[in-house]
Amino acid sequence: MTVTYRNPVISGFHPDPSVCRDGEDYYLVTSSFEYFPGVPLFHSKDLVHWEQIGHCLTRKEQLHLDEARSSAGIFAPTIRVHNGTFYMITTNVSGGGNFYVHTRDPRGEWSDPIFIDQPGIDPDLFVDEDGAVYVSSAWSGNENGPGIYQSRLDLATGKRLSEVKFLWSGTGGQYPEAPHIYCIGGWYYLMMAEGGTEYGHMETIARSSSPQGPFESCPSNPILTHRSMLNPIHATGHADLVQTPDGSWWSVFLGIRPVGYPNCHHLGRETFLAPVSWSEEGWPVIGVNGMVSETMPAGSLELQPVGEQPVREEFESNTFAPHWNFLRVAYPESWSLTEQTGALTLRGNAYTLNDLDAPAFVGRRQQHFECRAAVHLTFAPQKDGEEAGLAVYMNDRFHYEIAVMRIMGKRKLIFRRRLGSLWKVENELPWSSDTVVLTIKADKWQYNFGFSGDEKAEPVWFGAGECAMLATEVAGGFTGVLLAMYATGNGVQSGTPAYFDWFDYEAMEEMQA
């Protein structure tokens, strides 16, 4: 019997994966853009089952996101391990540029950032066998134009040791980016993405006898792409390679799972896995002739499932589980896990979900098309404009929310939609109780929003919004949907606490499978 695994291996908004192996352990990072903490960090024993163990950037000193626009912030990290030290290198496009952090324990704290004088984005870190360190990045460049550029680096100080040199522009696809260099079988391979992280996405590769080139393009490029294919997976690319202890090679890469016609994807770019084979001429091929499917043979991987997350989060710890995120760097007074035992407390500030700042917001990625999210909210707003509730959030211009709000001296339940320049409260009704259960039920096509007086009662469905309106094809950007608890004073600081006693996230499609 052939053992298989399911793609994506990390579902939901987890793009730009990079992976490294340390002994029997694998570590993987993805982009985080305007969300904090930055750079989600995962661990696995088998490349298929991943557990989020934290983030690389957990302190404001490491990650400045002040007024970072949606889909700005942190781009395309690379993770590598050398002589027992882990390095994560990335770009903060909202301030500072390229930098790296390091640690001896990836589950612990990472260092303060070391900024480097290397232009461009998507930096790669490669340590050669002689100890020389190279940083390569995607840059619009000099007279050579867009492509991959490289310099030598002092890893201890971050000082550049050479001029920035042009390496390769790829095969002609737009936006050559996401470079990675490997030394395999006596060759130096330069692998990168082309075509843009959309439906023309692809992965190409070249090689040289030197890490500094010149590089010869693989005659079978692209080595991974789903361009114009009748396949549930699209936009594959931005790949990284890793070798297992038994000598086999695998690749992680991003892809999307669009719905409908025309195609729309709202979960974001996700992390996929495929085996890598090698041609007689020494070129890698990802998947089956550069294509992958939702079900793939596990080959020599010894699958080791990890425990599932519980449906209910009851906020009994004084720290957040790793899957929770702030929108930019939260103001300390806007949240607490200790003010009321067994509850998340949010105090709305002047900022709303429409603003490029840090509203009181705690969210997690939507990772399944068919799912249910619910919260038990205790909230007694005292001033007009005070509001707290549950949101489906793509970015500052595209989101839905169901909430309790004080309007003209009266407490109301509202359902609101923000779609670009269009903004409307679609439904409202009086609400006298201090408590309410808010529910969102999603399928591939629609979000349904409901409420009830307690969790044992069936929700009263109160509003709906199309998933496609929150898709990248409509809303733009590089992220995916988050399901979030939030509070706001709608222009003024709110003094009334909103207590979220629990949060449920349930994957309905997996229950039915």
N, C-alpha and C positions, 0 to 999 in steps of 0.2 A: 504494500500500500504506500503510495506516494504521500509524504507529509507536505502540507502546504501552509502558507500564511496569507493573511489578508492585507491588501493595500487600501488606504495609506496606513503606515505603521504608527504615525502620530497624526491624528486627525484634527481638523479645525485649523485655525490661523497659526501655523507654525512653518513659516517659509525660510528659504535660504539655509538649509541644514548643512552643518559641517560636523565631522565625526573624527575621533581618534581612538586608538586602542592602547590600553595600559595593562599588559599581561592578559588576564582573562576578562577584563572589564572594558566596556565601551562607553564613551562619553560623547554627547551630542549637544550642539547649541543651535538656536534659531534666532532670527531677527525679532526685535520687539518694538521698533519705531517709537511712537510717543508714549508708550506705556512704561510704568515703573512698578517693581524693579525691572532692570534691563537684562536682556539676553537669557531667556529660559535655558536651564541646564538639565539634561536628562542622563540617566544611567541605564545600561542594559547588560545582560549577560549573553544575549543571543542575536542582537541587531534587530529583532522583531518586536519584542516586548520592552517598552520603555517606561521608566518611572521618572517623573520630574522630581529632582532632588533639591532644586533651588534656582538661583539666578547668579550670574557672574557679577552683576552691578547692583548692589543692594543699598548703597549709601549715596546721598546727594552729592558728596564730594567726588564720586566716581561718574555721576551722570547728571548733567545739567539739561533740563528740558523746559526751561522757562519760555513760555509762549511758543513752544514748538508747534508748528502747524500739523494737522493730521497727515500721517504717513511720512513725517520727517523723523528726527531723532536718530535711532540706532539702525544702521544698515548692515546686513550681510557679515556676520562674524565668522571667523575661522578659529577652531580649537586645535591645538597641538600639544604633545607632551615630549619633553626632552630632558634627559638625565634626572627624571623624577619630579620635574617642575612642569606644571600645566600653564600654557599661555593661551589667552583669548585675545585676538586682535580684531578690531572693528572700526567703524566710522560713525561719529556723531555729526550728522549733517546740519544739526541745529547749533553747533558750537564746538570748536576744538579740532574737528577733522579726525584724522587717523590716530589711534592710540591702542595700547595693549595693557592688559592686567595679567597677573600671575599668582600662582598659589602652589603649595606642596600638597594641599588637601582640597580637592574640588568641592567637597561637601561643606567646607568652611568658608572663611572670609577670603576674598581676593584683594590684591594689592590696590593702592591708589593708581590711577591711570598714568601711563608714561606716553606722552604725546610725541609723535615722530614727524619729521619734516619730509613726508612723502605725499605727493599730491594724489588726487583721485579718491575713489571709493572702493569698497569690497576688498580690503587688503588681505593678502595671504602671507603666512610666515613659513619659510622653509629653512631648515638647518641641514647643511650638507654634511657628509661623512667627515670632512676635514674641520668641521666646526664653524665654517663660514655661514653667516645668516643673511638671508635674502628676503626682502619685502617686495611683493608685486601687487599692483593695484590697477584698476581700470581708470583711465584718465582720457580727457579729450585731447591732451597731448600738445606737442610742438608741431613742427612741419610734417611729422609722420601721421598726424591725425589721431582719431579715436583708436584705442587699443590698450594693450597691457604694457605697463612700464615698471621698471625694477630698479632697486638700489640695494647696496650692502648696508648692514645695520649692526651696531654694537648693542647686543641684546641686554647688557647690564645697564646701559644709560639711555638707550633710545636714540643715540646720535647716529646720523647718517654718515657712512664711511666712503661713499662714492657718489658720483653724479647719477641722476635719474636717467636710465637708459631705456629706449624703446625695445620691446621684445617681439610682439606679434599683434597683428590687427585682426586675425581670424580669417574666416572664409568669405567674408562679404556681408554677413548679417549685421543688422543694426545693433547698436549698444553692446559691443564686446565688453564683457564684465565677468566678475566672479572667478578670477584666476586661482588655480592651485598648481603647485609644482611638486613633482614626485621624482625620486630616483629609483627606478625599477629595472633590474636586469642590465645594468650598465648604461641605460638611457635616462636622460632627464626629460620628463613629460610635462608639458604645459597644457592643462585642460581648462576650458572656460565656457561660459554661456554666451550665446548670441541670439539675435532676433527679438530681443525684448522679452520681459517676463509676462508674455501674453500668448496669443495663439500661434505666433511664429517662433516660439521659444525652442531652443535646441542646445545641445552640448557638442562641442568640437574639441579636437586635441591635436597637438603637434609635439615633436620631440627633437632633441639635440644631444650632442655629446658633451655639452656644457650647460650649466644652469643659466648662463647668460646668453645662450643662443649662439648662432642663428638657429631658428626653429623651422623644421620641415613639417608641413601639414599632412595629416593622415589622409590617404587617398580615398578612404571610405567615410569621410565626414559627411553628415553629423553622426556621432556614435550613439546619440539618444535624441529622439524627437517624436512628437505625436502630431506634427503639423498636418492639418487637413485630413485627419484620420477619423473613421467611424469608430469611436472608442469612448467609453465613459470617462477616461482620463485624458486631460488636455494640458497644454502649456508646460510640458516636462522640460526640465533643465536645471541649471544652477546646482551642479552635482559635486560630490566629493567621494573619494575612494578610500577604502580601508581593507586591510588584509587580516584574515582570521588566523589563529594559531596553526590551523592545519594547512595553511598556504593558499586557501581560496580567496578570491577577491569579490568585494561587494561594493555597491554604490548607493548612497543616499542622495536624494534630489527632490526638488519641489514639483508639484503638479496641482491641477485643480480638477474638480468634479462639477462641471456646469450642469444646469437643469434647463430644459425647455428649448424653444426656438423663438427668437435667436437666443444663443447661449447666454446664460447668466450664472455667475457663481457668487455666493454670499458667505460661505464658510471660510473663505480665504484660501491662500495657497498652503498646501499641506505637505507633510514629509512622507515620501515613498522610498521603497527599498527594492533593489534588483540585483541579481547575480551578475558578475562580470566575467566574460570569457576573453581569451586572447587568441588572435589570429596567428598563423604561422609566421607572419612578418613582424609579430610583436606589437600589434595594436589592440587596444581594449575595445570590446563591444559590450554595451550595457543592455541587459535583458535579452530578448529574442530579436536579433537584427535591429537593435535600437528601440524596441518597443516593450512595454510592460502591460500587465493586466491587473485586475483587482485581486485575483487569486494566483499566487506564484508558488512554484516548488521551493521547499526550504533547503534542498540540497544537503550539504553536510552540517548545516546549522542544527544544534541540539536545542530545541525550543524549551524555554523556561519561563512560563507565564508568571506575571507579577500579580499581586492582589488588586482587586478592583476597588475603586474609590467608593465610599458609602454614598448613598443617594442624598442623605441629609447632613448638612453642616450646621452644628449647633453653637459654634463660636465659644467653646469652653476653654480654649487655650488663649494665652496672651500674645500669641503670634499667629500670623496667617499661614494657612497651607500654601504650598508653592504655586498653585494654580490661580491664586487671586492677584488682581492687578489694580493699581491706581491709574487714573488718567493724568499723565504727567506726574510731577512729584507733589504728593498731597500736602496740604497745610496741616501741621500737627494737630491743630485744634479742631479739625473737621471730622476726626474719627477717633474711636477708642474701642478696644476689646476688653477693657477693665472697668469702665465706668459703671456698667451694669453686668453682673455675673451672667454668663451664658447668653450674651447678646452682642451684636455689633451695633455700636452707637455712631450715627452720622449726624453732624450739625451742619446744616446748609450754610454756605457762604454766599457772597453776592453773585457767584458765577453759576451759569447754567450749562446744560449739555451743548448749548450752541456756541460757547465761548472757547477761545484758545487759551485757556488757563487751567486751573485745577479745581473743578467743582468737587464737592463731597461725593465720591464715586468709588465703588469697589465692585469689580466685575471679573467674570471668568469667560473664557472662550466657549462659544457654541461649537461642539465637536461632532454633532450628529444632526442629520437632516430632521429626523423625527425625534423630538425630545419634549420634555416638560420641565419647566422651571417654576418654582413657587417660593414665596416668602411669607412669613408671619410678621406683620408690621404693627408696632404700637406707636401711635403718633397723634398728638393733640395740638395742632398748630394754633398759635395764639395771635399771630399777626397776619394781615393780608399778604399773600405772596409766598408764605411758607409752604413748602411742598416736599414730599418724599414718596418714593415708589420704586417701581421695577421697570427697567428699560431694555430695549433691544437696540444696541448702539453700534453703528458702523463708523460714523465720524461725526464731526460737529454739525454737518449739514444734512445728515440722513440718519434718523433714529425714530423709534416709536417708544411711548411710555404710558403706563397706567399708574396712577398716583392718587394720593390724598392731598388736597390743596385747600387753603383758606382763601375764599373769594368773596369780597364785599361783606366780610363778617360772618360768612357761612362756610362750614366745612363741606367739601364735596369730593366725590370720586370723579376723576377725569380720565379720558383716553385721548391722547394727542399724537399727531403725526407731524414730523418735520421732514419734508422732501425738497431739498434744494431751497429755493426762495419761497416755496409754498409751506405755510404753517397753519395748522388748524386744530382746535379742540373738537374732536369728532363726536364726543359723547360726554355727558356729565349728569350726575344725580346727587341729591343730598346724602350725607353720611354722618350719622350722629355718634357712632361708637368710636372709642379710642383705638380699637384693634380691627384688623382686616387681614384676610389671606388673599394675596394677589397671585394670579397664575398666568403663565404664558404656555401655550401648547403650540408646537411647531410641526409642520411637515415640510416637504420639499417646496411647497408653493405658497404657504400662508402661515402667518402668526395669528393666533387667536388669543385675546386678552380677556381674563375673567376675574371675578372677585367672589368672596363668600365671607360669611360671618365667622366661620371656624373651619378647620381643616377637614372635618368629617362631612361637611356639606359639599354638594356638587357646585362647581363654579357657575355663576351667572355670567354668560358670555356678553361682553360689553363693547367689543370692537375687534377689528381685524386689519391686518396690513400685509401686502404682498411681499414675499421674500425678495423678488426680483428688484424691487425699489431700493433695497439695501445692498444689491450686488455691485461688484467693482465696475461692471459694464455701465451702470447708471451712476453710482455714487463716486466712482473714481478711487484712486489710491491703491495702496499695497497691502492693506490690512484685511481683516475679516470681522464678523459679527461677534460682539461680546454681550453677555447677559449680565446686567449690572443693577445693583442697589444704589440709589442715589438720594441726595437731598439738596435743596437749594432755597435761598431766600429770594430768588428772582430779582436780583439787583441790590439787595441789602443783606447784611449779616443776619442770619437766623439764630435766635437763642434757644429755640425749642428742639430738644433731642428727638431723633427718630430711632427707635429701637427695632432692629431686625433680629428676632428671636431665633429664627432658623432660615436656611436656604436649601431648597431641594433642587437637584439636577438629575434627571432620569432619562436615560437613552431608550426611547420607546422602540426604535427600529431593531435594536439588538434583542429586546425581549421577544419580538415577534419572529426573529430569524430562527 
